[in-house]
Amino acid sequence: MTAYGMFINAKACVGCHACRLACQNQNGLPADVSFITFHERETGQYPNLHTETIPTQCMQCDDAPCAQVCPTKATWQDADGGVHMDTTRCIGCRYCMAACPYGARTLDHATGIVDKCRYCVAGGDETSTNCVTACPANVRIWGDLDDPDSEVAKAVAAHNAQPLAPNLSHAKFYYVR
């Protein structure tokens, strides 16, 4: 079985937003709509202040609460557990937005349609996504988490990467923080 997911080294993220811009460009999104959001976090006190930028998007949850509540099946999971969106079936009820534990759904106010990251593959190559390819700091790795020889599985294991909030869902995004 294949379980696509991502490793993100938040310690190395410089907050340039190149991943977001690549996503917006690929998906034809306006400047005020994004499938990738950034959370800035500060810990410590001056002069020992530490800041980190944490990029988030659809986490491809194994138990996808968004798919479970969608009345039109505009959001669904494939046999490999991938969470997909068919915007032509969306009625704008926003149940998926309320159900998503990561707030990874986006409402296009102009159309009333809810959407999410589509994991657009870079140049048709399933080994990478546009956000991974665009990152100048190489903080993202995409691939098959079930393949122990894949770069993403090796990175997750080597860094003991963890989901942001494992108590919320079984996410396929692993972070180093």
C-alpha positions, 0 to 999 in steps of 0.5 A: 500500500502507498501512504503519501505524506510529508516531512517538514523541518520547521527548524529550518523554515525561513518563512519566505512563503515560496511554497505558498506562492508556488501553490497559489500559482499552480492552482490559480488562487487569488492573493487572499486565498491559500492552501498553505498557512504559516504559524509564527511561534516565539518561545523564551524571553529576550535575549534568549528568544527563539522564533519558528515558522510552521507551515501547515496545510491539509495533513492527509489524515487517515481518519479524515474528519472532513470526509466523514461529514461531507454530505455530498461526498465532495471530499473523499478518501481513495484506497490509499488514504489520500484525501481529495476534493471535488469542488464541483460537488461542494455546496458550501455548507462548510461542515468540512471546515468545522471538522478539520482539526488543523483548519486546513480548509479554505473558503473562496468568498467569491464562489462560496466553495470550500477547497484544500491543498490538492497535492499537485505533483511537480511536472507530473512526477509523484515523487514531489509536489510544487511546494516541495520543489519551490522551497529554497531551504529544502525543509519539505520532503514528500513521498511514500511513508510506507516505503522504508527506503523512501527519502520521506520515511528515512527523514521521519525516522532519522529526526523522530519527526511527529505530527503537530497534534497527534491527539487530533487525528492520524495525520501524514505530515511529520514535523521537526520542531 
